[in-house]
Every structure is written in C-alpha cells, then in structure tokens.
Amino acid sequence: MTTLPALPCARPGRRVLDGRYARLEPLAPAHAAGLYEASAAPGAERRFAYLFDLPPAAPADMAAWIARMTVGDDPLFSAVIDKASGRAAGRQALMRITPEHGVIEIGHILWGPAIARTRVATEALYLAARHVFDDLGYRRFEWKCNNLNEPSKAAALRFGFSFEGVFRQHMWGKGANRDTAWFSMLDAEWPGLKREYERWLEPANFDAAGRQQSKLRVL
C-alpha cells in the first residue's frame, strides 16, 4: 500500500544546523566581514560569473547585501561557518519553497576559496539536504544552474542530484540569456545518499591535511 505524503510540508525557518566541519547559521550582519573576505578574494569574477549578484566592492556593500537578503524568507539564506576557523566562509539558500508540493531548491551558493571543494562545503550541502528531507519531510530537493556553468553541473552530480534536462531561454540576467540545467534529489533516494555522505564525512576518511582517502560514491 502506497503511503501518501504529509503535505503541505513545514516551511524552513531560521535555525542553526551543526555538523563536524561546517555549521549553517541564519544569515546576519555578524557574518559580513567573513563573507566579504570570501567573496572579494582573488577569483571573485569567476565565482560570481553565474550568480545574479556582483562581487562586493567594499565591506559596506556586503553589509547592505545582507540587509536586503534577510528581509524575507524565500530565499532563506544561511552563512556557512568553517568550524576550524569560526568564520563565515560561504553562503547558500533554500529557495523556491513550495510546501504544498513538497518541493524546495538550494541556490545562491557561494563557497569561498577557503572551503570550496573541501569537506566543509560537502557537509554544508549535506546539512541542508538532511534538514529538507529528515526534519521537514520534503519530497524533492532541486539544484538549478546556468547550463554554461560546467563546475556547478559537475558538483550537482557529485552530490547525488540527477540531471533532468535543460530549460531553454529560462531566465535573463546580467544582460544575457540563461538556459537552465535542472537536477533533483528525491526522498526515496535520500536514505542511500545519506548513508554515503555520512561514510564519506567520517574523520577516518581524511588525512591530517584534510585530504579525502576515498571519494564520495553517489553517482
């Protein structure tokens, strides 16, 4: 007998999600200094190429951006705290929140150079997914990006999202067309993905320099 989903799902709220290496905190003015450093570090143009906002030119720009982004609850932003340094080293958001259908998206991702392609960033994604599926009961977790953004598409697959196709002429931003690549992760897939994330995140899987001993095997 098929179990019907408990809809609508709860809306995500402003709460702390704590892990071994990363902590997600509701975005706040206190994160401005760390996020400015992460955003303005060398390579900022590349990191912001496919985002709809621009690299901050000064710390005051980051403070103003945080003030704008914390007014509403969709997108709902979190600062990604690198627990080793205690500093905000990135940001991400839950967005396009549709409780009546049990669908939610992760987006506005910017993981600064200190945490990009590290266990901190992977755990930040894991903490969001675990919250979405285990705490809030969503059926579908989405990842979307500009179809030209090859690193983002590769990251989606590495994290266990399935490619679903390209929406042509889906959006317009920064004076250009955006064809959008769609990826998703479903509630039925999450238990297996969760086990693999937790295996990969075990301290024994990393050497003294934080390098992985075995890869995340979710493809």
C-alpha positions as CSV (number, residue, x, y, z in Angstrom):
1,M,0.0,0.0,0.0
2,T,1.4,3.4,-1.0
3,T,1.9,5.9,1.8
4,L,0.6,9.3,0.9
5,P,3.0,12.2,1.6
6,A,2.2,14.5,4.5
7,L,1.5,17.7,2.6
8,P,1.9,20.6,3.0
9,C,5.4,20.3,4.4
10,A,6.6,22.8,7.0
11,R,8.4,25.9,5.8
12,P,12.1,26.0,6.8
13,G,12.9,28.5,9.5
14,R,15.9,30.4,10.7
15,R,17.8,27.8,12.7
16,V,21.3,26.6,13.2
17,L,22.4,23.3,11.6
18,D,25.5,21.9,13.1
19,G,28.0,19.4,11.7
20,R,31.5,18.2,12.3
21,Y,33.2,20.6,9.9
22,A,30.5,23.1,9.0
23,R,27.8,24.9,10.7
24,L,24.9,26.7,8.9
25,E,23.7,29.8,10.7
26,P,20.9,32.1,9.7
27,L,22.5,35.0,7.7
28,A,23.1,38.0,9.9
29,P,25.1,41.3,10.0
30,A,27.7,39.5,12.1
31,H,28.7,37.5,9.0
32,A,29.5,40.5,6.9
33,A,33.3,40.5,7.5
34,G,33.8,36.8,6.8
35,L,31.6,36.8,3.7
36,Y,33.2,39.9,2.3
37,E,36.6,38.2,2.6
38,A,35.2,35.0,1.0
39,S,33.5,37.0,-1.8
40,A,36.3,39.5,-2.6
41,A,39.2,37.1,-2.5
42,P,41.2,36.6,-5.8
43,G,39.0,34.8,-8.4
44,A,35.8,36.8,-7.4
45,E,34.9,37.4,-11.0
46,R,34.9,33.6,-11.7
47,R,32.9,32.8,-8.5
48,F,30.2,35.4,-9.3
49,A,30.1,34.8,-13.1
50,Y,26.8,32.8,-12.9
51,L,25.3,34.4,-9.8
52,F,22.8,37.2,-10.2
53,D,24.6,39.5,-7.7
54,L,28.0,41.1,-8.2
55,P,31.2,40.8,-6.1
56,P,31.1,43.4,-3.3
57,A,33.5,46.3,-3.9
58,A,33.8,47.2,-0.2
59,P,32.7,45.7,3.2
60,A,29.8,48.2,3.3
61,D,28.4,46.5,0.1
62,M,28.4,43.2,1.8
63,A,26.6,44.6,4.8
64,A,24.0,46.2,2.5
65,W,23.5,43.0,0.6
66,I,22.9,41.0,3.9
67,A,20.4,43.6,5.0
68,R,18.5,43.1,1.7
69,M,18.7,39.3,1.8
70,T,17.4,38.9,5.3
71,V,14.1,40.8,4.9
72,G,12.0,37.9,3.6
73,D,12.0,34.1,4.0
74,D,12.4,33.0,0.3
75,P,15.2,32.8,-0.4
76,L,16.2,31.8,3.1
77,F,19.9,32.4,3.5
78,S,22.4,30.6,5.7
79,A,26.0,31.6,6.3
80,V,28.4,28.6,6.0
81,I,30.7,28.6,9.0
82,D,34.1,26.9,8.8
83,K,34.2,25.4,12.3
84,A,38.0,25.2,12.1
85,S,38.3,29.0,11.8
86,G,35.0,30.0,13.3
87,R,34.5,32.4,10.3
88,A,31.7,32.7,7.8
89,A,33.4,31.3,4.6
90,G,30.4,31.0,2.3
91,R,26.7,31.3,1.9
92,Q,23.8,29.2,0.5
93,A,20.0,29.5,0.5
94,L,16.8,27.4,0.4
95,M,14.6,28.9,-2.2
96,R,11.5,28.5,-4.4
97,I,10.0,26.9,-1.3
98,T,6.7,25.1,-2.3
99,P,5.3,23.3,0.8
100,E,2.1,22.3,-0.8
101,H,4.0,20.1,-3.3
102,G,6.9,19.2,-1.0
103,V,9.5,20.8,-3.4
104,I,12.4,23.0,-2.4
105,E,15.6,24.2,-4.1
106,I,19.1,25.0,-2.9
107,G,20.7,28.0,-4.6
108,H,22.6,31.3,-4.4
109,I,25.6,29.1,-3.5
110,L,29.0,30.8,-3.0
111,W,31.6,28.8,-1.1
112,G,34.7,30.9,-0.7
113,P,38.2,29.7,-1.6
114,A,38.9,28.5,2.0
115,I,36.1,25.9,1.8
116,A,35.4,25.3,-1.9
117,R,36.0,21.6,-2.9
118,T,36.6,20.7,0.8
119,R,34.7,18.6,3.3
120,V,33.3,21.8,4.7
121,A,31.3,22.6,1.5
122,T,30.2,19.0,1.1
123,E,28.9,18.9,4.7
124,A,27.1,22.3,4.2
125,L,25.2,20.6,1.3
126,Y,24.6,17.5,3.4
127,L,23.3,19.5,6.4
128,A,20.8,21.3,4.1
129,A,19.6,18.1,2.4
130,R,19.2,16.3,5.8
131,H,17.1,19.2,7.1
132,V,15.0,19.2,4.0
133,F,14.2,15.5,4.0
134,D,14.5,14.3,7.6
135,D,13.3,17.4,9.5
136,L,10.8,19.0,7.1
137,G,9.7,16.0,5.0
138,Y,10.1,17.4,1.5
139,R,9.7,15.1,-1.5
140,R,12.0,16.8,-3.9
141,F,15.2,18.8,-3.5
142,E,16.3,20.8,-6.6
143,W,19.6,22.2,-7.9
144,K,19.5,24.5,-10.9
145,C,22.3,26.4,-12.6
146,N,23.2,28.2,-15.8
147,N,23.8,25.5,-18.4
148,L,27.1,27.1,-19.2
149,N,28.3,26.6,-15.6
150,E,30.2,23.3,-16.0
151,P,31.6,23.3,-12.4
152,S,28.1,23.7,-11.0
153,K,26.8,20.9,-13.1
154,A,29.6,18.6,-12.1
155,A,29.1,19.5,-8.4
156,A,25.4,18.6,-8.7
157,L,26.2,15.1,-10.0
158,R,28.9,14.6,-7.4
159,F,26.5,15.4,-4.6
160,G,23.9,12.9,-5.9
161,F,21.5,15.1,-7.8
162,S,20.1,13.6,-11.1
163,F,20.2,15.6,-14.3
164,E,16.7,16.1,-15.7
165,G,17.3,18.4,-18.7
166,V,17.7,21.9,-19.9
167,F,15.0,24.6,-19.9
168,R,15.9,26.8,-22.9
169,Q,15.7,30.6,-22.6
170,H,14.5,30.1,-19.0
171,M,15.9,33.3,-17.5
172,W,17.5,36.6,-18.3
173,G,20.2,38.1,-16.1
174,K,23.3,40.4,-16.3
175,G,22.3,41.3,-19.9
176,A,22.3,37.7,-21.2
177,N,20.1,34.7,-21.8
178,R,20.3,31.8,-19.4
179,D,19.4,28.2,-20.4
180,T,18.9,26.4,-17.1
181,A,20.1,22.9,-16.3
182,W,17.8,21.1,-13.8
183,F,18.8,18.5,-11.3
184,S,16.9,16.8,-8.5
185,M,17.2,14.5,-5.5
186,L,14.1,12.6,-4.3
187,D,13.0,11.5,-0.8
188,A,13.2,7.8,-1.9
189,E,16.8,8.3,-2.9
190,W,17.8,10.2,0.2
191,P,18.4,7.2,2.7
192,G,21.1,5.7,0.4
193,L,22.6,9.1,-0.3
194,K,22.6,10.0,3.4
195,R,24.5,6.8,4.3
196,E,27.2,7.5,1.7
197,Y,27.5,11.2,2.8
198,E,27.9,10.1,6.4
199,R,30.5,7.4,5.4
200,W,32.5,10.0,3.4
201,L,32.3,12.6,6.2
202,E,33.8,10.3,8.9
203,P,37.1,11.7,10.2
204,A,38.8,8.4,9.3
205,N,38.2,9.2,5.6
206,F,40.6,12.2,5.8
207,D,44.3,12.5,6.4
208,A,46.0,15.1,8.7
209,A,45.8,17.7,5.9
210,G,42.1,17.1,5.4
211,R,42.5,15.2,2.1
212,Q,40.0,12.5,1.3
213,Q,41.0,8.9,1.4
214,S,38.1,7.7,-0.7
215,K,35.7,9.6,-3.0
216,L,32.0,10.3,-2.4
217,R,30.3,7.5,-4.3
218,V,26.8,8.7,-5.2
219,L,27.0,8.7,-9.0
